[in-house]
Every structure is written in structure tokens, then in C-alpha cells.
Amino acid sequence: MKILVADDEIDIRNLVRISLEENGYTVLTARNGQEAWDILTEHEVGLAILDVMMPVMDGFNLLRKIREHSTIPVIFLTARTDEMDKVLGLGLGADDYLSKPFSVAELVARVGAQLRRSNEYQSPKEQVDSTITYGNLSLDKRTCCALKNGIPIELGAKEYKLLLHFMENPERIFTKRQLYQAVWDEELYYDDNTVMVHISRIRSKIEDDPHRPMYLKTIRGIGYKLHYTGEIA
């Protein structure tokens, strides 16, 4: 498994590279966002660890480019601790976010967790019917493709997992904590803003009017549920 580490600080790159290689990963490193993008276009990378503040192309713009073509897990590793930066990164499609200084052991653990979940959702499974349909939405679990009215929808990895969770449990109400546990599987790091950002992004892609959702309904004081009647509620 190849992992990309993009950071303009050589000490950080070497520390993360050595730690990941000790755990059996192959690591490719980049000094800036453009180098990272070149690596991603030339190699099959399973996960990317990106700094936000990089020369040539910053982490946010790099993530935008990645999400145009790929749903690989992306972890931001940065000294920027502003909450809005975190919300922006997650909103653009990042899967996790660690602030410097960081625990190397925790980073390695998060890398493993992200890869396990990514492989679980991307690996083909022997099933009689791999397609889930609800209203005008459909998901093919073999290819991880989402469609609305037969037209493909581009979803990030966590957006896909959230929508899959809802479509496998239609009409069921979930709290933000339950959704976080189901998709991120990290009780200790529960963050309701993360869930809200991803719900908002899903709505922008599946709803005709995200402000008057026909699919993902907010249940005040509780959470969310997938409920479609063909009418705006």
C-alpha cells in the first residue's frame, strides 16, 4: 500500500515516512502541493497525508483536485488549528484532521483505520443484488457509484459511506453521534460539526433544493433520517 506524505517541512516528512515504513507501508513524499499532485497522477496511492500550508499549491487546493478524480482517504496534518480551517478541510472532502504537534502513534493508528474502512467499502462483495435504490437515488456497492435519476453523483469517501448508511436504513432516525460512530468509528474524537458538514455536502448533491430537502430530513433536537415521499417537507 502506497501512502503520500506532502509537507514542506523535511523533518515532518521524514518522521512520518519512517514511522509508516516501520508499519509496512510504502511512502512517497512531496515538498509542495504540485509535487504531490504529480505523484498522485503517476502512482496508485491508497491514502494521502497533506499539510495545509504548502508552497506552489496549498493543501486545500490540492484536495479539491484530488476529489475531482478520487475518493482515497485524505488526512490533513497541519499547524493551523482554527476551527474554520478544520470545517473547510472536512467540507472539501478530507476524512480526518490532526493538528501539529501530533502523536506519531495516533497518526499511524488513524492511517490504519482509514485504510480498513476504505477497503471495506471499495472491495467487491459477493451479493445477489449489490444495488440499493431509494426514491430516485441508487448506490452500487460493488463500484461505490451513486446515481440520481440515472446520472452519476460525485461523492467523497465519507459522503458515500454516510449515504450508504442512510440508504441501508431508510426511515430510521440517527443522532449525529451515531452517524459519526457508524462512518468514522471514533468515539473518542466525536465532532458533530464534521457530521453536519458532510450532511450539507450530500444534500448539495442529491437534493433539488438543499434548503428544502426531499431526502435527508433534519429531525429537530435528535438528528437526521432518510425519508422520501416525492414531496418537499
C-alpha positions in Angstrom: 0.0 0.0 0.0 1.4 3.4 -1.1 0.9 6.4 1.1 1.6 10.0 0.0 3.0 12.4 2.6 3.1 16.1 1.4 4.7 18.6 3.8 7.1 21.4 3.2 9.0 20.6 6.5 11.6 17.9 5.8 11.7 16.8 9.5 8.0 16.2 9.4 8.2 14.3 6.1 11.0 12.1 7.4 9.3 11.4 10.8 6.1 10.4 9.2 7.8 8.4 6.4 9.9 6.4 8.8 7.0 5.7 11.2 4.8 4.5 8.3 7.5 2.4 6.7 8.1 0.7 10.1 4.5 -0.4 9.9 4.8 -1.9 6.5 3.7 0.9 4.2 5.4 2.3 1.1 5.7 6.0 1.4 6.0 8.6 -1.3 6.9 12.2 -0.2 6.4 15.6 -1.7 7.6 19.1 -0.7 4.7 21.0 -2.0 1.2 20.6 -3.5 2.3 20.4 -7.1 4.8 17.7 -6.4 2.1 15.8 -4.5 -0.3 16.1 -7.4 2.3 14.9 -9.9 2.9 11.8 -7.7 -0.9 11.1 -7.5 -1.1 11.2 -11.3 1.8 8.8 -11.7 1.3 6.3 -8.9 -1.6 4.4 -7.4 -1.8 5.9 -3.9 -4.1 4.4 -1.2 -4.1 7.3 1.2 -2.7 10.9 1.3 -1.5 12.9 4.3 -1.4 16.6 3.5 -0.2 19.7 5.1 -2.4 22.8 4.6 0.3 25.5 4.3 2.5 24.3 1.4 4.1 26.4 -1.4 3.1 26.3 -5.0 -0.3 24.6 -4.2 -1.7 24.5 -0.7 -3.5 21.5 0.8 -7.0 22.8 0.3 -6.5 23.4 -3.5 -4.7 20.0 -3.8 -7.7 18.3 -2.0 -10.1 20.0 -4.5 -8.1 18.5 -7.4 -8.0 15.1 -5.7 -11.7 15.0 -5.1 -12.4 15.7 -8.8 -10.9 12.3 -9.6 -10.6 10.1 -6.5 -12.2 9.1 -3.2 -9.0 8.0 -1.5 -8.8 8.8 2.2 -7.1 12.1 3.0 -5.8 13.2 6.4 -4.8 16.8 7.0 -1.7 17.2 9.2 -1.2 20.9 10.0 -0.2 23.6 12.5 -3.3 25.6 11.7 -5.8 25.0 14.5 -8.5 27.5 13.5 -11.9 25.7 13.7 -13.0 27.2 10.4 -9.9 25.7 8.7 -11.0 22.3 10.0 -14.6 22.7 8.8 -13.3 23.9 5.4 -11.0 20.9 5.1 -13.7 18.4 6.0 -16.2 20.2 3.8 -13.8 19.8 0.8 -13.7 16.1 1.4 -11.0 15.4 3.9 -11.5 12.3 6.0 -9.5 13.3 9.1 -7.6 16.2 10.6 -4.7 16.2 13.0 -3.0 19.3 14.4 0.7 19.7 15.0 2.4 18.8 17.3 0.9 15.3 16.9 1.4 11.8 18.2 3.1 9.6 15.7 1.4 6.5 17.2 -2.0 8.2 16.8 -1.3 9.2 13.2 -0.3 5.6 12.3 -3.5 4.3 14.0 -5.7 6.7 12.1 -4.0 5.8 8.8 -4.8 2.1 9.5 -8.4 2.9 10.5 -9.0 4.9 7.3 -7.5 2.3 5.1 -9.5 -0.5 6.7 -12.8 1.4 6.2 -11.8 2.4 2.7 -11.0 -1.2 1.7 -14.3 -2.4 3.2 -16.4 -0.1 1.1 -14.4 -0.4 -2.1 -13.8 -4.2 -2.2 -16.4 -6.1 -4.3 -18.6 -8.4 -2.3 -20.5 -11.5 -3.4 -24.1 -10.4 -3.1 -27.2 -11.3 -5.0 -28.0 -7.7 -5.6 -25.4 -5.0 -5.0 -27.6 -2.1 -5.9 -29.7 -0.2 -3.4 -32.4 2.0 -4.7 -34.4 4.6 -2.7 -36.6 7.2 -4.5 -34.6 8.4 -7.4 -31.3 7.5 -5.8 -29.3 4.4 -6.3 -26.0 3.1 -5.0 -23.9 0.2 -6.5 -21.9 -1.2 -3.6 -19.5 -3.1 -5.9 -18.3 0.0 -7.7 -19.1 2.6 -5.0 -21.1 4.6 -7.6 -24.0 6.9 -6.7 -26.7 8.0 -9.1 -29.7 10.3 -9.1 -32.2 9.7 -11.9 -29.5 7.5 -13.5 -27.0 10.4 -13.6 -23.7 9.8 -11.6 -23.1 11.8 -8.5 -19.6 12.6 -7.3 -19.3 11.8 -3.6 -16.3 11.9 -1.3 -15.4 8.7 0.6 -17.2 9.8 3.8 -20.1 11.2 1.9 -20.6 7.9 0.1 -20.4 6.0 3.4 -22.9 8.3 5.1 -25.4 8.0 2.2 -24.9 4.2 2.1 -25.6 4.0 5.8 -28.8 6.0 5.4 -29.9 4.0 2.3 -29.4 0.7 4.2 -31.5 2.1 7.0 -34.3 4.2 5.4 -36.8 5.9 7.7 -34.5 5.3 10.7 -33.5 8.4 12.8 -29.8 8.7 13.7 -28.2 11.1 16.1 -25.0 12.9 15.0 -23.0 10.7 17.4 -24.5 7.5 15.9 -23.6 8.7 12.4 -20.1 9.6 13.4 -19.6 6.2 15.1 -21.0 4.4 12.1 -18.8 6.1 9.5 -15.8 7.4 11.4 -15.8 4.7 14.1 -14.0 7.0 16.5 -16.0 7.6 19.7 -13.1 9.5 21.4 -12.9 12.1 18.6 -16.6 12.7 18.1 -17.3 16.0 16.4 -20.9 17.0 15.4 -19.6 19.7 13.1 -17.9 17.0 11.0 -21.3 15.3 10.5 -23.1 18.5 9.8 -20.6 19.5 7.1 -20.8 16.1 5.4 -24.6 16.1 5.5 -24.6 19.6 3.9 -22.4 18.4 1.1 -24.5 15.3 0.5 -27.6 17.5 0.3 -26.0 19.8 -2.2 -25.5 16.8 -4.5 -28.7 14.8 -4.1 -31.3 17.4 -3.4 -33.0 19.7 -5.9 -33.1 22.4 -3.3 -30.6 21.7 -0.4 -32.5 24.2 1.8 -35.8 22.3 1.4 -34.6 18.7 1.4 -36.7 15.9 -0.1 -34.4 13.1 1.1 -32.2 13.8 4.1 -34.5 15.3 6.7 -33.5 17.0 9.9 -35.3 15.8 13.0 -35.1 18.7 15.3 -33.3 18.0 18.6 -32.4 14.5 17.5 -30.6 14.1 14.2 -31.3 13.0 10.7 -33.2 10.4 8.7 -33.6 9.4 5.1 -37.3 9.8 4.1 -38.6 10.3 0.6 -42.2 10.9 -0.4 -41.7 12.7 -3.6 -42.8 15.9 -1.9 -40.9 18.7 -0.3 -41.2 18.6 3.5 
